[in-house]
């Protein structure tokens, strides 16, 4: 079964808590055991020391010849009952002389091992956790101290022993308290981890659901952005990506629809006229006329394909520009001359060709394509007897070039769409019967490639003005510029279309 991110994170955190709790329990039991053992030894040592002191006092009072059991017996019993231990006195042979347990003492039936007595004699101290040479049937804590005579030599020893069974009871109690506390803490921790994990992975789950919708073509879903952590930043970036995908999908659909429309119209015309010629519907004397129409439609299709290929190459990064100092005013003047016949036919007044020289850093051929498309656009939509005006000015380190024409202008709501592919503001196509709506899209793409900008100003019924900016050349300020030596030819790889605004 596939594990979700939630279950993985929850299981990992839960496992860490369980392992940590178990480790802490083991450490707690180990320290508790050591603490209990040390505490028992200290308790036995204090009482043994008191018993040894009293025994030495009584021994000295009797001239170091014997100890008075009637005097020491009650004291041993009181001490043993107080701490729950057996306190007994033995001689150098390990034989028990006096014991605090008067009812069921079995010490008198055993002799302490010689090794125990030797250790007390050599070190002055004895500790053991065991059966004390078989005296006890189970494990006991035992502490021993020597009793000395008048010459300072050991004459016996006092031992205190208590059962280690209390340790088990103590550890069981500690373990029970720890288990109850740990279970309660783990329950609270698991609940907190569950909700924290759920809140943490919810944006990722929302993103997964959104991507599944994206795969079906629905880009409307957005992920809620909560907080300012990395997950929130990821959600914000995801929403931004979704918006971009939605725009791209809308553009793709619009592009496909426009391409289909632009291809369908001329192809239908071409097919209809050719079929009419082949089946004799069009008489021979009319065939040349209709063949010229067919030729024009084929040329329009060719221009559109070249333009689309040029835009695709630029956007794919296959076209690398090499900016050099060029005189932009010279390019404008030479390009205007290529429209001389159309300008004269419409009686257009041309202004601004006598401006001083301006030099920019740009790819000469691509900038010629920009200017050609803008002038072609302006000449097409200028009113009869109107004007075509060019302007230049410096703004910071940029040179601004404007192409302005009189005429009907562009409605404000249409200005943001002018650079969209296949967009034509002349809905009736009365002024633009041959364009395919890619000219301004190419212009915008080329300007982006030059790190420049282009914008539109228009007053309906008065004028339309396109203004673009290019980096001012440092060499041009010193008079070192290169003129555009000849009228540029149309090149497919440089944007190759004389398409227009509409």
SEDREN-463319 format. One record per residue (C-alpha): z, x, y. Coordinates in steps of 0.2 Angstrom, whole numbers, plus 5000, padded with zeros to 4 digits. Layout:
# residues N
ZXY;...
# end
This chain:
# residues 502
500050005000;499550075017;501150125027;501150075046;501650185060;503150065062;503750085044;503450275044;504450305060;505850185054;506050265037;506050435045;507450395057;508450295044;508250445032;508850565045;510350455048;510750435030;510650615026;511650665041;512950535037;513050595019;513250775025;514550735037;515550645023;515450795012;516050915026;517450785030;518050785012;517950975011;518950995027;520150855022;520450935005;520751105013;521951025026;522950935013;523151085002;523651195017;524851065023;525651045006;525851235004;526651245022;527851105017;528351185001;528551355009;529751285023;530851205010;530751354998;531351465012;532751355016;533251354998;533151544996;534151565012;535551455005;535451534988;535551704995;537051645006;537951574991;537551724980;538251844993;539751734995;540051754976;539951944977;538151944971;538851904954;538251724951;537751564961;538751414961;537651274954;538951134959;538651194977;536751224976;536351074965;536550934978;535551034991;534151064979;534050884974;534050824992;532650944997;531650894981;531850714985;531350735003;529750815000;529350744982;529350914974;530351004960;531351144967;532051264954;532951434953;532451564939;533051734934;532051894932;531551834914;530851674921;532151564914;532651414924;534451414930;534551274942;533251124945;533250984958;532650864944;534150824934;533450684924;531850744917;531750924920;530751024907;530851184916;532251234905;531151224890;529951354897;529951534903;528851574918;527551704914;527951884917;526451894928;527151764940;528751854942;527852024944;526851944958;528351874967;529252044965;527752144972;527152034986;528651934990;527651774989;526751664976;525551524978;524651434964;523651274961;523851244942;524951204928;526151354931;525951434914;525951264904;527551194912;526651054920;525350944910;524250924926;523851024941;525351064954;525451154970;526751294968;527551414980;528851544976;530051664985;531151804979;533051804979;533851974982;535452054978;536652174988;535452324985;533952224991;533152214974;532452054968;533651964956;532751794954;531651674963;531551504970;530051394966;529451224973;528051124965;527250964969;525950864960;524150884967;523750704961;524250654979;522650744985;521550624975;522450474983;522250555000;520450594998;520050414991;520850345006;519950455018;518350425009;518550235010;518950235028;517350355031;516250245021;516750085030;516550165047;514950255042;514250085035;514649995051;513850135062;512350145051;512049955052;512149965071;511050115071;509750035060;509649885071;509449985086;508150095078;507149935072;507049865090;506750035098;505350075085;504649905087;504549925106;503850095104;502350055093;501949885100;500749955113;499950055099;499749895089;499049805104;497849945106;497349925088;497049745090;496049775106;494949905097;494649785083;494049655097;493049795105;492149825088;491649635089;490949655107;492449575116;493049695130;494149575139;495849615130;497049735140;498649815134;500249785144;500849935154;502749955153;503750105160;503050275165;503150375149;501750445139;501450285129;501350185146;500050325152;499150305136;499050115138;498450135156;497150255151;496650135137;496449995149;495350105160;494350145146;494149965141;493549925159;492350065158;491650005141;491549825148;490549885163;489449995151;489149845139;488749735154;487549865161;486849895143;486449705141;485749695158;484749845156;484049785139;483649615147;482849695162;481849815152;481249675140;480749575155;479849715164;478949755148;478549585143;477649535159;476349665160;476049665141;475849475142;474549505156;473649645147;473649555130;472949395138;471549475148;471049585133;471049435121;470049335134;468749475135;468649495116;468449305112;467249275127;468349165137;468049295152;466249305156;465449485156;465249485175;467149455177;467649585164;467749735176;468849645188;470049595174;469949765167;470549845183;472049725183;472449785165;472249965171;473549925185;474749855173;474550005161;474950115176;476450015180;477150025163;476850215163;477750235179;479250135172;479350245156;479250405166;480650345178;481750295163;481450465155;481850555171;483450465173;483950485155;483650675156;484650695172;486150595165;486050685149;486250855159;484650925152;484050945170;484951095179;484651105197;484451275207;484851235225;483951355238;483851345257;482451215261;481951135277;482250955275;481350905291;479750995284;479850895268;480050735277;478550765288;477450815274;477950665263;477550545278;475750615278;475450555260;475750375267;474550395281;473350265275;474650135271;475550165288;473950145298;473549985288;475149905294;475149975311;476850065309;477550165323;478350325316;479850405325;480850565323;479550685316;479750795331;481650835327;482351005327;482351105310;483751065298;484051175282;484951115267;485351185250;484451085237;483151075224;481551055234;480550955221;482050835217;482350805236;480550775239;480650635225;482150565235;481250565251;479650495243;480550345235;481450305252;479850315262;478850215250;480250085250;480250085269;478350075271;478349925258;479649825267;479249865285;478649715295;476849725302;476749825318;478549885315;479250055315;479850195303;481150305310;481950465304;483650545310;484650705307;486350755311;487750875305;489450815299;490650955294;489751055281;488450915277;486750875284;486450685285;484650615284;484250435288;482650335284;482650175294;481350035295;481149875304;480949715295;481949575287;483349685281;484449655266;485849525264;487649605264;488049535246;486449625239;486849805246;488049855232;486749815219;485249905227;485550065217;485649965200;484249995188;482849855189;483749765203;482549685215;483149605231;481349525233;481649385221;479949315224;479049475221;477949435236;478149605244;478349705228;477149665214;476949845206;478749915207;479949915192;481649935202;482050115197;481650205213;483350185221;484250215204;483350385203;483750425221;485650395217;485550495202;484750645210;486050635225;487450635212;486650795204;486750875222;488550825225;487850725239;488050545244;486950395249;487350235257;486450085265;486549995282;485649845286;485549705299;484649545291;483049515302;483249675311;483249835300;483649925284;484350105285;484650225270;485750385274;485950525262;486950685264;486650865257;487551025259;487051125275;486351295271;487251445278;485551545277;484751405287;485951435302;485251615303;483451555303;483151605284;482451455277;480951415265;479751285269;479151165256;477451245254;476351105248;476450925246;477450895230;476650825215;477550685205;478450765190;479150665176;480650795174;481050785192;481250595194;479350565193;479150385200;478750315217;479750165213;480550065227;482049965232;481549795226;
# end
